Amino acid sequence: MDTLITINRSRTFGLAKFCVFVAITLIATVIPKYLLAQQSPSSFSMTSVVIETRTDAQRLTMELAEDAGQHALGLMGRQSLASDSGMIFVYARPRRVSMWMKDTLIPLDMLFVRLDGIIESIVERTTPLSLTTIRSEKMVRAVIELNAGTAKRLGIEVGNRVIHDAFNIAK
């Protein structure tokens, strides 16, 4: 005999269907949040970038997001980010990039960097947890995410050059 369970007094499910419903709900909601909580900086390779500003060169320590899985995860779930560190998202080929702040808990500055290493655009002080799309205006090779306010504090501007292996171009 199949046990019947009533949910919201409007639907009656057999026990097996109810278990499937609960399992799908867990997979869709709880497990992604658990995985975000388990994310650590050690899951990404470390690299450094140098950004040549008008007055000097700023060396920053970066976590390197190289593949689609790392691009999707990014800095989501992080409670904090060291002051002169961040994440660099490197794409195999230049493209227009779209990002959002879903599940990202800290405000960020985003630097969109062309294939030649020149900063094409900067979006400052993004809104945590926002679903608003943040896009590059032109084709870019990489995006650098820093703590909100870092670009201004370090004098980083559109047109500055980023030095990193991703931008080495054969001459």
BAVOLO-960567 format. One line per field, with one value per atom (N, C-alpha, C, CB): residue number from 0; residue in one letter; atom name; x, y, z. Coordinates in nm, 2 decimals. Atoms other than C-alpha are relative to their C-alpha. Last residue first. Glycine has a CB too. Layout:
seq	[NUM/...] .
type	[a/...] .
atom	[CA/...] .
x	[X/...] .
y	[Y/...] .
z	[Z/...] .
END
This chain:
seq	[170/170/170/170/169/169/169/169/168/168/168/168/167/167/167/167/166/166/166/166/165/165/165/165/164/164/164/164/163/163/163/163/162/162/162/162/161/161/161/161/160/160/160/160/159/159/159/159/158/158/158/158/157/157/157/157/156/156/156/156/155/155/155/155/154/154/154/154/153/153/153/153/152/152/152/152/151/151/151/151/150/150/150/150/149/149/149/149/148/148/148/148/147/147/147/147/146/146/146/146/145/145/145/145/144/144/144/144/143/143/143/143/142/142/142/142/141/141/141/141/140/140/140/140/139/139/139/139/138/138/138/138/137/137/137/137/136/136/136/136/135/135/135/135/134/134/134/134/133/133/133/133/132/132/132/132/131/131/131/131/130/130/130/130/129/129/129/129/128/128/128/128/127/127/127/127/126/126/126/126/125/125/125/125/124/124/124/124/123/123/123/123/122/122/122/122/121/121/121/121/120/120/120/120/119/119/119/119/118/118/118/118/117/117/117/117/116/116/116/116/115/115/115/115/114/114/114/114/113/113/113/113/112/112/112/112/111/111/111/111/110/110/110/110/109/109/109/109/108/108/108/108/107/107/107/107/106/106/106/106/105/105/105/105/104/104/104/104/103/103/103/103/102/102/102/102/101/101/101/101/100/100/100/100/99/99/99/99/98/98/98/98/97/97/97/97/96/96/96/96/95/95/95/95/94/94/94/94/93/93/93/93/92/92/92/92/91/91/91/91/90/90/90/90/89/89/89/89/88/88/88/88/87/87/87/87/86/86/86/86/85/85/85/85/84/84/84/84/83/83/83/83/82/82/82/82/81/81/81/81/80/80/80/80/79/79/79/79/78/78/78/78/77/77/77/77/76/76/76/76/75/75/75/75/74/74/74/74/73/73/73/73/72/72/72/72/71/71/71/71/70/70/70/70/69/69/69/69/68/68/68/68/67/67/67/67/66/66/66/66/65/65/65/65/64/64/64/64/63/63/63/63/62/62/62/62/61/61/61/61/60/60/60/60/59/59/59/59/58/58/58/58/57/57/57/57/56/56/56/56/55/55/55/55/54/54/54/54/53/53/53/53/52/52/52/52/51/51/51/51/50/50/50/50/49/49/49/49/48/48/48/48/47/47/47/47/46/46/46/46/45/45/45/45/44/44/44/44/43/43/43/43/42/42/42/42/41/41/41/41/40/40/40/40/39/39/39/39/38/38/38/38/37/37/37/37/36/36/36/36/35/35/35/35/34/34/34/34/33/33/33/33/32/32/32/32/31/31/31/31/30/30/30/30/29/29/29/29/28/28/28/28/27/27/27/27/26/26/26/26/25/25/25/25/24/24/24/24/23/23/23/23/22/22/22/22/21/21/21/21/20/20/20/20/19/19/19/19/18/18/18/18/17/17/17/17/16/16/16/16/15/15/15/15/14/14/14/14/13/13/13/13/12/12/12/12/11/11/11/11/10/10/10/10/9/9/9/9/8/8/8/8/7/7/7/7/6/6/6/6/5/5/5/5/4/4/4/4/3/3/3/3/2/2/2/2/1/1/1/1/0/0/0/0] .
type	[k/k/k/k/a/a/a/a/i/i/i/i/n/n/n/n/f/f/f/f/a/a/a/a/d/d/d/d/h/h/h/h/i/i/i/i/v/v/v/v/r/r/r/r/n/n/n/n/g/g/g/g/v/v/v/v/e/e/e/e/i/i/i/i/g/g/g/g/l/l/l/l/r/r/r/r/k/k/k/k/a/a/a/a/t/t/t/t/g/g/g/g/a/a/a/a/n/n/n/n/l/l/l/l/e/e/e/e/i/i/i/i/v/v/v/v/a/a/a/a/r/r/r/r/v/v/v/v/m/m/m/m/k/k/k/k/e/e/e/e/s/s/s/s/r/r/r/r/i/i/i/i/t/t/t/t/t/t/t/t/l/l/l/l/s/s/s/s/l/l/l/l/p/p/p/p/t/t/t/t/t/t/t/t/r/r/r/r/e/e/e/e/v/v/v/v/i/i/i/i/s/s/s/s/e/e/e/e/i/i/i/i/i/i/i/i/g/g/g/g/d/d/d/d/l/l/l/l/r/r/r/r/v/v/v/v/f/f/f/f/l/l/l/l/m/m/m/m/d/d/d/d/l/l/l/l/p/p/p/p/i/i/i/i/l/l/l/l/t/t/t/t/d/d/d/d/k/k/k/k/m/m/m/m/w/w/w/w/m/m/m/m/s/s/s/s/v/v/v/v/r/r/r/r/r/r/r/r/p/p/p/p/r/r/r/r/a/a/a/a/y/y/y/y/v/v/v/v/f/f/f/f/i/i/i/i/m/m/m/m/g/g/g/g/s/s/s/s/d/d/d/d/s/s/s/s/a/a/a/a/l/l/l/l/s/s/s/s/q/q/q/q/r/r/r/r/g/g/g/g/m/m/m/m/l/l/l/l/g/g/g/g/l/l/l/l/a/a/a/a/h/h/h/h/q/q/q/q/g/g/g/g/a/a/a/a/d/d/d/d/e/e/e/e/a/a/a/a/l/l/l/l/e/e/e/e/m/m/m/m/t/t/t/t/l/l/l/l/r/r/r/r/q/q/q/q/a/a/a/a/d/d/d/d/t/t/t/t/r/r/r/r/t/t/t/t/e/e/e/e/i/i/i/i/v/v/v/v/v/v/v/v/s/s/s/s/t/t/t/t/m/m/m/m/s/s/s/s/f/f/f/f/s/s/s/s/s/s/s/s/p/p/p/p/s/s/s/s/q/q/q/q/q/q/q/q/a/a/a/a/l/l/l/l/l/l/l/l/y/y/y/y/k/k/k/k/p/p/p/p/i/i/i/i/v/v/v/v/t/t/t/t/a/a/a/a/i/i/i/i/l/l/l/l/t/t/t/t/i/i/i/i/a/a/a/a/v/v/v/v/f/f/f/f/v/v/v/v/c/c/c/c/f/f/f/f/k/k/k/k/a/a/a/a/l/l/l/l/g/g/g/g/f/f/f/f/t/t/t/t/r/r/r/r/s/s/s/s/r/r/r/r/n/n/n/n/i/i/i/i/t/t/t/t/i/i/i/i/l/l/l/l/t/t/t/t/d/d/d/d/m/m/m/m] .
atom	[N/CA/C/CB/N/CA/C/CB/N/CA/C/CB/N/CA/C/CB/N/CA/C/CB/N/CA/C/CB/N/CA/C/CB/N/CA/C/CB/N/CA/C/CB/N/CA/C/CB/N/CA/C/CB/N/CA/C/CB/N/CA/C/CB/N/CA/C/CB/N/CA/C/CB/N/CA/C/CB/N/CA/C/CB/N/CA/C/CB/N/CA/C/CB/N/CA/C/CB/N/CA/C/CB/N/CA/C/CB/N/CA/C/CB/N/CA/C/CB/N/CA/C/CB/N/CA/C/CB/N/CA/C/CB/N/CA/C/CB/N/CA/C/CB/N/CA/C/CB/N/CA/C/CB/N/CA/C/CB/N/CA/C/CB/N/CA/C/CB/N/CA/C/CB/N/CA/C/CB/N/CA/C/CB/N/CA/C/CB/N/CA/C/CB/N/CA/C/CB/N/CA/C/CB/N/CA/C/CB/N/CA/C/CB/N/CA/C/CB/N/CA/C/CB/N/CA/C/CB/N/CA/C/CB/N/CA/C/CB/N/CA/C/CB/N/CA/C/CB/N/CA/C/CB/N/CA/C/CB/N/CA/C/CB/N/CA/C/CB/N/CA/C/CB/N/CA/C/CB/N/CA/C/CB/N/CA/C/CB/N/CA/C/CB/N/CA/C/CB/N/CA/C/CB/N/CA/C/CB/N/CA/C/CB/N/CA/C/CB/N/CA/C/CB/N/CA/C/CB/N/CA/C/CB/N/CA/C/CB/N/CA/C/CB/N/CA/C/CB/N/CA/C/CB/N/CA/C/CB/N/CA/C/CB/N/CA/C/CB/N/CA/C/CB/N/CA/C/CB/N/CA/C/CB/N/CA/C/CB/N/CA/C/CB/N/CA/C/CB/N/CA/C/CB/N/CA/C/CB/N/CA/C/CB/N/CA/C/CB/N/CA/C/CB/N/CA/C/CB/N/CA/C/CB/N/CA/C/CB/N/CA/C/CB/N/CA/C/CB/N/CA/C/CB/N/CA/C/CB/N/CA/C/CB/N/CA/C/CB/N/CA/C/CB/N/CA/C/CB/N/CA/C/CB/N/CA/C/CB/N/CA/C/CB/N/CA/C/CB/N/CA/C/CB/N/CA/C/CB/N/CA/C/CB/N/CA/C/CB/N/CA/C/CB/N/CA/C/CB/N/CA/C/CB/N/CA/C/CB/N/CA/C/CB/N/CA/C/CB/N/CA/C/CB/N/CA/C/CB/N/CA/C/CB/N/CA/C/CB/N/CA/C/CB/N/CA/C/CB/N/CA/C/CB/N/CA/C/CB/N/CA/C/CB/N/CA/C/CB/N/CA/C/CB/N/CA/C/CB/N/CA/C/CB/N/CA/C/CB/N/CA/C/CB/N/CA/C/CB/N/CA/C/CB/N/CA/C/CB/N/CA/C/CB/N/CA/C/CB/N/CA/C/CB/N/CA/C/CB/N/CA/C/CB/N/CA/C/CB/N/CA/C/CB/N/CA/C/CB/N/CA/C/CB/N/CA/C/CB/N/CA/C/CB/N/CA/C/CB/N/CA/C/CB/N/CA/C/CB/N/CA/C/CB/N/CA/C/CB/N/CA/C/CB/N/CA/C/CB/N/CA/C/CB/N/CA/C/CB/N/CA/C/CB/N/CA/C/CB/N/CA/C/CB/N/CA/C/CB/N/CA/C/CB/N/CA/C/CB/N/CA/C/CB/N/CA/C/CB/N/CA/C/CB/N/CA/C/CB/N/CA/C/CB/N/CA/C/CB/N/CA/C/CB/N/CA/C/CB/N/CA/C/CB/N/CA/C/CB/N/CA/C/CB/N/CA/C/CB/N/CA/C/CB/N/CA/C/CB/N/CA/C/CB/N/CA/C/CB/N/CA/C/CB] .
x	[-0.03/5.57/0.04/0.09/-0.12/5.41/0.01/-0.01/0.03/5.16/0.13/-0.09/-0.12/5.20/-0.04/0.10/0.00/4.86/0.13/-0.02/0.12/4.77/0.01/-0.13/-0.03/5.13/-0.12/0.02/0.03/5.05/0.02/-0.14/-0.11/5.13/-0.03/0.14/-0.02/4.82/0.10/-0.14/-0.04/4.84/0.01/0.13/-0.12/4.64/0.03/-0.02/-0.12/4.40/0.12/0.00/0.01/4.10/0.12/-0.14/0.09/4.23/-0.01/0.04/0.02/4.40/-0.11/-0.04/-0.01/4.50/-0.01/0.13/-0.13/4.56/0.03/0.02/-0.11/4.28/0.14/-0.02/-0.02/4.05/0.12/-0.13/-0.04/4.09/0.03/-0.11/-0.14/4.08/0.05/0.03/-0.08/3.74/0.15/-0.01/0.06/3.55/0.09/-0.15/0.09/3.78/-0.05/0.07/-0.07/3.93/-0.10/0.10/0.09/3.80/0.09/-0.10/-0.06/4.01/-0.10/0.13/0.07/3.84/0.08/-0.15/0.01/4.03/-0.08/0.14/-0.07/4.08/-0.02/0.15/-0.11/3.83/0.05/-0.06/-0.06/3.60/0.12/0.06/-0.07/3.42/0.05/0.11/0.05/3.16/0.06/0.03/-0.11/3.23/-0.06/0.12/-0.05/2.91/0.12/-0.11/-0.11/2.77/0.08/0.10/-0.11/2.43/0.10/-0.05/-0.02/2.21/0.12/0.02/0.02/2.13/0.02/-0.13/0.08/2.27/0.00/0.06/0.12/2.40/-0.09/-0.08/0.00/2.67/-0.14/0.04/0.09/2.64/-0.01/-0.14/0.12/2.94/-0.08/0.04/0.09/3.17/-0.13/-0.03/-0.04/3.35/-0.12/0.05/0.13/3.30/0.03/-0.11/0.00/3.62/-0.14/0.10/0.11/3.66/0.02/-0.14/0.10/3.91/-0.10/-0.06/0.13/4.22/-0.10/0.01/0.06/4.50/-0.13/0.00/-0.03/4.67/-0.05/0.14/-0.13/4.69/0.03/0.00/-0.11/4.41/0.14/-0.02/-0.01/4.18/0.11/0.02/-0.13/4.12/0.00/0.11/0.01/3.79/0.12/-0.14/-0.08/3.85/-0.01/0.15/-0.03/3.58/0.08/-0.13/-0.03/3.57/0.03/0.12/-0.13/3.40/0.01/0.00/0.00/3.14/0.13/-0.04/-0.08/3.15/-0.01/0.14/0.03/2.89/0.07/0.03/-0.13/2.89/-0.03/0.06/-0.07/2.59/0.14/0.02/0.08/2.47/0.09/-0.08/-0.05/2.71/-0.08/-0.01/0.09/2.68/0.05/-0.14/-0.01/2.90/-0.11/0.14/0.12/2.88/0.02/-0.13/0.02/3.20/-0.12/0.13/0.08/3.23/-0.03/-0.12/0.15/3.50/-0.06/-0.05/0.07/3.88/-0.15/0.06/0.00/3.98/-0.07/-0.07/-0.09/4.08/0.01/-0.06/0.08/3.93/0.09/-0.11/-0.06/4.12/-0.08/0.15/0.07/3.93/0.07/-0.15/-0.01/4.17/-0.07/0.15/0.01/4.08/0.01/-0.13/0.13/4.17/0.00/-0.01/0.02/4.45/-0.13/0.01/-0.07/4.58/0.00/0.15/0.01/4.33/0.07/0.06/-0.11/4.27/0.01/0.13/-0.10/3.92/0.11/-0.05/-0.10/3.63/0.10/0.07/0.03/3.32/0.09/0.01/-0.12/3.36/-0.05/0.11/0.00/3.04/0.11/0.02/0.12/3.10/0.02/-0.10/-0.02/3.45/-0.13/0.04/-0.06/3.45/0.02/-0.08/-0.01/3.23/0.06/0.09/0.14/3.11/0.01/-0.07/0.06/3.46/-0.14/-0.01/-0.06/3.61/-0.06/0.15/0.05/3.37/0.06/0.05/0.14/3.43/-0.05/-0.09/0.10/3.80/-0.14/0.03/-0.03/4.09/-0.10/0.13/0.11/4.01/0.02/-0.14/0.01/4.35/-0.12/0.12/0.04/4.36/-0.03/-0.12/0.13/4.55/-0.02/-0.01/0.01/4.83/-0.14/0.03/0.11/4.87/0.00/-0.14/0.00/5.17/-0.11/0.14/0.06/5.10/0.00/-0.15/0.05/5.33/-0.05/0.12/-0.09/5.38/-0.06/0.02/-0.10/5.24/0.10/-0.06/-0.07/5.02/0.13/-0.09/0.08/4.93/0.08/-0.05/-0.08/5.11/-0.10/0.08/0.07/4.92/0.08/-0.15/-0.05/5.13/-0.08/0.15/0.00/4.97/0.06/-0.15/-0.01/5.04/-0.02/0.13/-0.08/4.94/0.01/-0.06/-0.04/4.78/0.09/0.07/-0.14/4.60/0.03/0.06/-0.04/4.24/0.16/-0.06/0.06/4.10/0.04/-0.15/-0.09/4.34/-0.06/0.03/-0.09/4.13/0.10/0.09/-0.11/3.86/0.10/0.07/-0.10/3.52/0.11/-0.07/-0.12/3.34/0.11/-0.03/-0.06/3.07/0.14/-0.09/-0.05/3.00/0.07/-0.11/-0.12/2.96/0.07/-0.03/-0.11/2.72/0.13/-0.04/-0.04/2.51/0.11/-0.11/-0.08/2.50/0.05/-0.08/-0.14/2.40/0.08/-0.02/-0.09/2.11/0.14/-0.05/-0.02/1.90/0.11/-0.12/0.01/1.87/0.03/-0.14/-0.10/2.00/0.00/-0.02/-0.13/1.79/0.11/0.03/0.00/1.47/0.14/-0.11/-0.02/1.53/0.02/-0.11/-0.13/1.57/0.04/0.02/-0.09/1.26/0.14/-0.01/0.02/1.05/0.10/-0.14/-0.06/1.19/-0.01/-0.06/-0.14/1.10/0.08/0.04/-0.04/0.75/0.15/-0.08/-0.01/0.71/0.04/-0.14/-0.12/0.81/0.01/-0.02/-0.12/0.57/0.12/0.02/-0.04/0.27/0.14/0.01/-0.11/0.18/0.01/0.13/-0.02/-0.15/0.11/-0.13/-0.06/-0.16/0.02/0.13/0.05/-0.38/0.05/0.03/0.14/-0.35/-0.06/-0.09/0.08/-0.02/-0.15/0.06/-0.09/0.15/-0.09/0.12/0.06/-0.06/0.09/-0.14/-0.04/0.12/-0.06/0.16/0.03/-0.02/0.04/-0.15/0.04/0.14/-0.02/0.10/-0.08/0.14/-0.05/0.00/0.08/0.00/0.09/-0.10] .
y	[-0.12/4.02/-0.03/0.10/0.02/3.73/0.12/-0.13/0.01/3.86/-0.01/0.12/0.01/3.81/-0.03/-0.11/-0.11/3.92/0.00/0.13/0.01/3.60/0.10/0.02/0.10/3.59/-0.01/-0.13/0.13/3.91/-0.09/-0.02/0.09/4.28/-0.14/0.05/0.11/4.50/-0.10/-0.08/0.13/4.83/-0.10/0.01/0.06/5.14/-0.14/-0.01/-0.04/5.28/-0.05/0.14/0.05/5.28/0.05/0.05/-0.07/5.38/-0.08/0.14/0.08/5.23/0.06/-0.15/-0.08/5.50/-0.08/0.07/0.03/5.25/0.09/-0.14/-0.01/5.38/-0.01/-0.11/-0.14/5.43/0.02/0.06/-0.07/5.08/0.15/-0.02/0.02/4.94/0.07/-0.15/-0.11/5.09/-0.01/0.03/-0.13/4.77/0.11/0.01/-0.06/4.47/0.14/0.02/-0.05/4.35/0.05/0.12/-0.05/4.15/0.03/-0.11/0.00/4.13/0.05/0.08/-0.09/4.03/-0.01/-0.03/0.03/3.88/0.10/-0.01/0.12/3.86/-0.05/0.01/0.00/4.13/-0.14/0.05/0.13/4.21/0.01/-0.05/0.05/4.54/-0.14/0.10/-0.07/4.70/-0.06/0.15/-0.08/4.45/0.06/-0.10/0.05/4.35/0.09/0.01/-0.09/4.36/-0.05/0.01/0.04/4.19/0.11/-0.04/-0.09/4.28/-0.04/0.15/0.08/3.98/0.09/-0.06/-0.06/4.16/-0.10/0.13/0.08/3.96/0.05/0.00/0.14/4.22/-0.06/-0.02/0.03/4.55/-0.15/0.05/0.08/4.64/-0.03/-0.13/0.02/4.91/-0.07/0.14/-0.02/5.02/-0.03/0.14/-0.01/4.89/0.00/-0.12/0.03/4.95/0.02/0.09/-0.07/4.95/-0.05/-0.02/-0.05/4.86/0.08/-0.11/0.00/4.81/0.07/0.06/-0.14/4.75/-0.02/0.09/-0.03/4.40/0.14/0.00/-0.07/4.36/0.04/0.12/0.10/4.10/0.06/-0.05/0.04/4.36/-0.10/0.12/-0.01/4.38/-0.06/-0.06/0.08/4.44/0.03/0.03/-0.06/4.56/-0.09/0.02/0.09/4.48/0.08/-0.06/-0.08/4.66/-0.11/0.10/0.01/4.45/0.11/-0.14/-0.09/4.45/0.00/0.15/-0.12/4.14/0.09/-0.03/-0.07/3.87/0.13/-0.09/-0.07/3.72/0.10/0.07/0.08/3.47/0.06/-0.14/0.10/3.65/-0.09/-0.10/0.01/3.93/-0.10/0.14/-0.06/3.92/-0.03/-0.07/0.05/3.87/0.05/0.04/-0.03/3.91/-0.06/-0.03/0.07/3.91/0.05/0.00/-0.09/4.01/-0.08/0.06/0.00/3.79/0.11/-0.14/-0.12/3.75/-0.01/0.12/-0.10/3.39/0.12/-0.06/0.06/3.13/0.09/-0.14/0.07/3.35/-0.05/0.09/0.00/3.45/-0.09/-0.05/0.10/3.54/0.01/0.03/-0.03/3.72/-0.12/0.02/0.12/3.71/0.05/-0.08/0.01/3.95/-0.12/0.12/0.13/4.06/0.00/-0.12/-0.01/4.38/-0.13/0.05/-0.14/4.43/0.01/0.09/-0.08/4.06/0.13/-0.08/0.01/3.94/0.09/0.04/-0.11/3.88/-0.03/0.03/-0.10/3.67/0.12/-0.06/-0.05/3.47/0.11/0.05/0.05/3.29/0.05/-0.15/0.02/3.37/-0.07/-0.09/-0.04/3.48/-0.02/0.15/-0.13/3.31/0.02/0.11/-0.01/3.00/0.13/-0.11/0.00/3.03/0.02/-0.13/-0.12/3.12/0.01/0.02/-0.10/2.83/0.14/0.01/0.03/2.59/0.10/-0.14/-0.04/2.75/-0.03/-0.08/0.08/2.73/0.04/-0.16/0.03/2.96/-0.08/-0.08/0.08/3.13/-0.02/0.08/0.02/3.24/-0.09/-0.05/0.14/3.37/0.00/-0.04/0.04/3.70/-0.15/0.04/0.15/3.87/-0.04/-0.06/0.06/4.23/-0.15/0.06/0.14/4.44/-0.06/-0.06/0.07/4.80/-0.15/0.05/0.13/4.99/-0.07/-0.08/0.11/5.37/-0.14/-0.01/-0.04/5.72/-0.12/0.05/-0.12/5.68/0.04/0.12/-0.12/5.33/0.12/0.02/-0.12/5.01/0.12/0.00/-0.09/4.71/0.13/0.03/-0.14/4.42/0.09/0.01/-0.09/4.08/0.13/0.02/-0.14/3.79/0.08/0.04/-0.07/3.42/0.15/0.00/-0.14/3.17/0.06/0.01/-0.03/2.86/0.14/-0.04/-0.07/2.82/0.01/0.14/0.07/2.56/0.07/0.00/0.10/2.69/-0.08/-0.10/-0.05/3.01/-0.11/0.11/-0.07/2.81/0.05/-0.10/-0.06/2.70/0.06/0.10/0.08/2.48/0.06/-0.14/-0.01/2.74/-0.07/-0.05/-0.13/2.76/0.02/0.11/0.00/2.38/0.14/-0.04/0.07/2.39/0.01/-0.15/-0.08/2.66/-0.06/0.04/-0.11/2.45/0.10/0.08/0.04/2.15/0.11/-0.12/0.01/2.32/-0.04/-0.11/-0.11/2.46/-0.02/0.03/-0.13/2.25/0.12/0.02/-0.01/1.92/0.15/-0.10/0.00/1.95/0.03/-0.13/-0.13/2.04/0.01/0.01/-0.11/1.75/0.13/0.00/0.01/1.51/0.11/-0.14/-0.05/1.64/-0.01/-0.09/-0.14/1.59/0.06/0.03/-0.06/1.25/0.15/-0.06/0.02/1.15/0.06/-0.15/-0.10/1.29/-0.01/-0.03/-0.13/1.08/0.11/0.04/0.00/0.77/0.13/-0.12/-0.02/0.85/0.00/-0.12/0.13/0.89/0.03/-0.11/0.08/1.25/-0.13/0.08/0.13/1.44/-0.07/-0.08/0.11/1.80/-0.12/0.05/0.00/2.09/-0.12/0.13/0.04/2.07/-0.01/0.09/-0.12/2.25/-0.03/0.08/-0.12/1.91/0.12/-0.02/-0.12/1.60/0.11/0.02/-0.12/1.27/0.12/0.01/-0.13/0.93/0.12/0.01/-0.10/0.60/0.13/0.02/-0.12/0.34/0.11/0.06/-0.12/0.00/0.12/0.00] .
z	[0.08/-3.23/-0.14/0.06/0.08/-3.04/-0.09/-0.09/0.14/-2.79/-0.08/-0.05/0.08/-2.42/-0.14/0.06/0.10/-2.27/-0.08/0.07/0.09/-2.08/-0.11/0.08/0.11/-1.94/-0.10/0.06/-0.05/-1.73/-0.12/0.06/0.03/-1.75/0.06/0.04/-0.09/-1.75/-0.05/0.02/0.06/-1.93/0.12/-0.07/-0.07/-1.82/-0.06/0.15/0.08/-2.09/0.07/-0.02/0.14/-1.85/-0.08/-0.07/0.09/-1.51/-0.13/-0.02/0.12/-1.20/-0.09/0.04/0.12/-0.95/-0.13/0.00/0.06/-0.67/-0.13/-0.03/-0.10/-0.45/-0.06/0.11/-0.04/-0.74/0.09/0.06/0.12/-0.87/0.03/-0.11/0.02/-0.52/-0.12/-0.02/-0.04/-0.43/-0.03/0.14/0.04/-0.44/0.05/0.05/-0.10/-0.38/-0.05/0.13/-0.12/-0.71/0.10/-0.04/-0.11/-1.00/0.12/0.03/-0.13/-1.32/0.10/0.00/-0.09/-1.65/0.14/0.02/-0.14/-1.94/0.08/0.06/-0.03/-2.31/0.14/-0.04/-0.10/-2.40/0.01/0.14/-0.02/-2.70/0.10/-0.14/0.12/-2.66/0.04/-0.04/0.12/-2.43/-0.12/0.01/0.06/-2.15/-0.13/-0.04/0.13/-1.97/-0.04/-0.11/0.02/-1.62/-0.12/0.13/0.08/-1.60/-0.01/-0.14/0.12/-1.31/-0.07/0.05/0.12/-1.09/-0.12/0.00/0.11/-0.78/-0.12/-0.05/0.02/-0.48/-0.12/0.12/-0.04/-0.40/-0.02/0.14/-0.11/-0.59/0.03/-0.04/0.04/-0.81/0.13/-0.07/-0.11/-0.68/-0.04/0.06/-0.14/-1.00/0.09/0.03/-0.07/-1.35/0.15/-0.04/-0.14/-1.55/0.05/0.08/-0.09/-1.92/0.14/-0.06/0.10/-2.20/0.08/-0.08/-0.07/-1.97/-0.09/0.14/-0.03/-2.22/0.07/-0.12/-0.14/-2.21/0.05/0.03/0.00/-2.59/0.15/-0.09/0.04/-2.58/0.01/-0.14/0.14/-2.41/-0.02/-0.09/0.06/-2.03/-0.14/0.09/0.13/-1.86/-0.08/-0.07/0.11/-1.50/-0.12/0.05/0.11/-1.25/-0.11/-0.05/0.12/-0.91/-0.10/0.03/0.08/-0.65/-0.10/-0.07/0.12/-0.37/-0.07/0.04/-0.02/-0.14/-0.13/0.03/-0.12/-0.11/0.02/0.12/-0.03/-0.46/0.12/-0.12/-0.10/-0.47/0.03/-0.05/-0.07/-0.79/0.09/-0.10/-0.14/-0.88/0.08/0.07/-0.09/-1.26/0.14/-0.01/-0.13/-1.56/0.09/0.07/-0.09/-1.93/0.13/-0.07/-0.12/-2.15/0.08/0.09/-0.08/-2.51/0.12/-0.07/0.02/-2.65/0.08/0.04/-0.04/-2.69/-0.03/-0.08/0.11/-2.71/0.04/-0.13/0.11/-2.45/-0.12/-0.05/0.10/-2.17/-0.12/-0.05/0.13/-1.86/-0.09/0.01/0.08/-1.54/-0.14/-0.01/0.14/-1.30/-0.08/-0.05/0.08/-0.93/-0.15/0.02/0.08/-0.66/-0.08/-0.09/0.07/-0.43/-0.08/0.10/0.13/-0.29/-0.07/0.02/0.06/0.00/-0.14/0.09/-0.05/0.08/-0.08/-0.01/0.09/-0.01/0.04/-0.15/0.01/0.22/-0.11/0.14/-0.10/0.29/-0.01/0.14/-0.08/-0.03/0.10/-0.09/-0.14/-0.14/0.08/-0.02/-0.07/-0.51/0.14/-0.09/-0.14/-0.60/0.08/0.01/-0.03/-0.94/0.15/-0.06/-0.15/-0.95/0.04/0.05/-0.06/-1.32/0.15/-0.03/0.03/-1.44/0.06/-0.16/-0.08/-1.25/-0.03/-0.01/-0.13/-1.42/0.10/0.05/-0.01/-1.76/0.14/-0.10/0.08/-1.74/0.04/0.03/0.14/-1.65/-0.08/0.00/0.05/-1.32/-0.15/0.03/0.15/-1.18/-0.03/-0.06/0.02/-0.82/-0.15/0.09/0.05/-0.82/0.00/-0.15/0.00/-0.63/-0.04/0.14/-0.07/-0.73/-0.01/-0.05/0.01/-0.84/0.09/0.05/-0.11/-0.90/-0.02/0.02/0.03/-1.13/0.13/-0.07/-0.05/-1.09/-0.05/0.15/-0.10/-1.17/0.04/0.12/0.04/-1.48/0.09/0.00/-0.01/-1.39/-0.05/0.15/0.01/-1.50/-0.01/-0.14/0.08/-1.37/0.00/0.07/-0.03/-1.27/-0.09/-0.04/0.11/-1.24/0.04/-0.05/-0.03/-1.02/-0.13/0.08/0.10/-1.03/0.05/-0.14/-0.03/-0.80/-0.11/0.14/0.00/-0.91/0.03/-0.15/0.12/-0.79/0.00/-0.01/0.12/-0.55/-0.13/0.01/0.05/-0.28/-0.12/0.11/0.09/-0.25/-0.06/0.06/-0.07/-0.09/-0.11/0.09/0.09/-0.20/0.08/-0.09/0.00/0.06/-0.09/-0.04/-0.13/0.13/0.01/0.11/-0.01/-0.24/0.13/-0.02/0.08/-0.25/0.00/-0.14/-0.07/0.04/-0.08/0.02/-0.11/-0.13/0.08/0.09/0.05/-0.45/0.11/-0.10/0.04/-0.24/-0.07/-0.10/-0.11/-0.06/-0.05/0.09/-0.09/-0.34/0.10/0.07/0.06/-0.66/0.10/-0.05/0.10/-0.52/-0.06/-0.12/-0.06/-0.21/-0.10/0.08/-0.07/-0.40/0.07/0.11/0.10/-0.64/0.07/-0.10/0.06/-0.35/-0.10/-0.06/-0.10/-0.17/-0.05/0.13/-0.01/-0.49/0.10/0.05/0.12/-0.55/0.01/-0.13/-0.02/-0.19/-0.12/0.02/-0.10/-0.24/0.02/0.13/0.07/-0.56/0.10/-0.06/0.09/-0.37/-0.07/-0.10/-0.07/-0.08/-0.09/0.10/-0.06/-0.31/0.07/-0.11/0.06/-0.37/0.07/0.01/-0.07/-0.30/-0.07/0.02/0.07/-0.40/0.08/-0.07/0.13/-0.28/-0.09/-0.07/0.00/0.10/-0.14/0.08/0.03/0.07/-0.02/-0.12/-0.01/0.05/-0.04/-0.10/0.06/0.13/0.02/0.06/-0.08/0.18/-0.07/0.00/0.07/0.07/0.09/-0.03/-0.10/0.18/-0.07/0.11/0.01/-0.10/0.10/-0.14/0.00/0.00/0.00/0.12] .
END
